[in-house]
Amino acid sequence: MVHNPHFAAVGSIDEAETLLTFRPSVPTFTAECELDSIAVFVMDHRRREVPVGDRTVELHYGRFVVSQQRAGIEEARRLALDVSYGPDPIDLQVSGDVGRGYELGPEVPSDDIDGRSPAVVVWARDERFTMVASSELSCDVLIEIAGSLN
């Protein structure tokens, strides 16, 4: 992961947990991808420290990322069901929890500044909002990854 002052790079889930108010979930199915890095969002765009209860953790697996945030029940549902992460959302469930999926966009020319629309799966479980995203893997694969989070 390229150094970003807004994120604290950590070496393990245990270390990430010390910077958060929850224990991050880890997928058991990773589509043959290895965990490359774990980052906790600790500083906002104005370089102010993000309160521990508002922090997000990202698990980077090379071809996909898992992002988790303890957002509160209403905010987690809003992020999962009301915010758009691409065109044509698909209603779905991840282990019984409501969510949405967005298909991987078509390949674009290499000089397209917007790039390819990623496949995204988002859902809310109690106070936690979770997103799995990839610019390479299909929504179906991301749903399988999402369902394997412990």
C-alpha positions in Angstrom: 0.0 0.0 0.0 1.3 3.5 -0.9 1.8 5.6 2.2 -1.2 7.8 2.9 -1.1 10.0 6.0 -4.8 9.5 6.5 -4.4 5.8 7.2 -2.4 3.9 9.8 -0.9 0.8 8.3 -1.2 -2.1 10.7 0.3 -5.6 10.7 -2.6 -7.7 12.0 -6.3 -7.7 12.8 -5.4 -7.6 16.5 -3.4 -4.4 15.9 -6.2 -2.9 13.9 -8.7 -3.7 16.7 -6.6 -1.5 19.1 -7.4 1.5 16.8 -11.1 0.8 16.5 -14.2 0.1 18.6 -14.9 -3.3 16.9 -13.0 -6.3 15.8 -12.7 -6.4 11.9 -14.2 -9.4 10.2 -12.0 -11.4 7.9 -13.2 -13.4 4.8 -12.5 -17.1 4.8 -13.1 -17.1 1.0 -10.6 -14.8 -0.7 -10.8 -15.9 -4.4 -7.2 -17.1 -4.1 -6.0 -13.6 -3.1 -3.7 -13.0 -0.2 -4.1 -10.2 2.4 -1.7 -7.5 1.3 -2.3 -4.8 3.9 -4.6 -3.5 6.6 -5.2 0.2 7.0 -7.2 2.2 9.5 -8.6 5.6 8.6 -7.2 7.9 11.4 -7.0 11.4 9.9 -9.6 13.3 7.9 -9.0 15.6 4.9 -8.1 18.5 7.1 -5.5 16.3 8.9 -7.6 16.1 12.1 -7.6 12.9 14.1 -10.7 10.8 13.4 -12.4 9.8 16.7 -11.9 6.1 17.4 -15.6 5.4 17.2 -15.8 6.9 13.6 -12.8 5.0 12.1 -13.0 2.7 9.1 -10.7 -0.3 8.5 -9.7 -1.5 5.0 -8.4 -5.0 4.3 -6.6 -5.0 0.9 -6.4 -8.4 -0.9 -4.9 -7.2 -4.2 -7.9 -7.8 -6.4 -10.5 -6.6 -3.9 -10.9 -4.6 -0.7 -13.1 -5.1 2.4 -14.0 -1.9 4.2 -15.8 -1.9 7.5 -17.1 0.8 9.8 -19.1 0.9 13.0 -21.6 3.6 11.9 -24.7 3.1 14.1 -27.8 1.2 13.1 -29.5 4.0 11.1 -26.3 5.2 9.4 -25.2 1.7 8.5 -28.6 1.0 6.8 -28.4 4.4 5.0 -25.0 3.7 3.7 -26.0 0.2 2.5 -29.4 1.0 1.1 -29.7 4.7 0.2 -26.2 5.7 -1.1 -25.5 4.7 -4.7 -22.2 3.0 -5.5 -22.9 2.5 -9.2 -25.8 2.1 -11.7 -28.6 -0.5 -11.4 -28.3 -1.7 -7.8 -29.3 -5.3 -7.1 -31.1 -5.9 -3.8 -29.4 -8.8 -2.0 -28.8 -10.4 1.4 -25.4 -11.2 3.0 -25.9 -13.9 5.7 -29.5 -12.7 6.2 -28.6 -9.0 6.3 -30.0 -6.5 3.8 -27.7 -5.0 1.2 -27.1 -4.1 -2.4 -24.8 -5.2 -5.2 -23.4 -3.3 -8.2 -22.0 -5.1 -11.2 -18.5 -4.6 -12.6 -18.6 -2.0 -15.3 -17.4 -2.6 -18.8 -13.7 -2.3 -19.6 -12.8 1.2 -20.7 -9.9 2.6 -22.8 -6.6 2.9 -20.9 -6.7 6.7 -21.2 -10.2 7.0 -19.6 -9.7 9.2 -16.6 -12.7 7.8 -14.7 -11.6 4.2 -15.2 -13.8 1.1 -14.9 -16.7 1.1 -12.5 -15.9 -1.4 -9.7 -18.2 -4.2 -8.6 -19.5 -3.4 -5.1 -21.4 -5.3 -2.5 -22.6 -3.3 0.6 -24.7 -4.3 3.6 -25.6 -3.4 7.1 -25.4 -5.7 10.1 -26.5 -4.0 13.3 -24.2 -1.0 13.7 -21.7 -2.1 11.1 -21.5 -1.1 7.5 -19.4 -3.3 5.3 -18.3 -2.9 1.6 -16.5 -5.3 -0.6 -15.3 -3.8 -3.9 -13.2 -4.8 -6.9 -12.3 -3.4 -10.3 -11.5 -7.0 -11.4 -13.9 -9.4 -9.7 -17.6 -9.9 -10.5 -20.4 -9.0 -8.2 -21.1 -12.8 -7.8 -17.6 -13.4 -6.5 -17.9 -10.4 -4.1 -21.1 -11.8 -2.8 -19.3 -15.1 -2.0 -16.5 -13.2 -0.3 -19.0 -11.1 1.7 -20.8 -14.3 2.8 -17.6 -15.7 4.2 -16.8 -12.9 6.5 -16.6 -14.2 10.1 
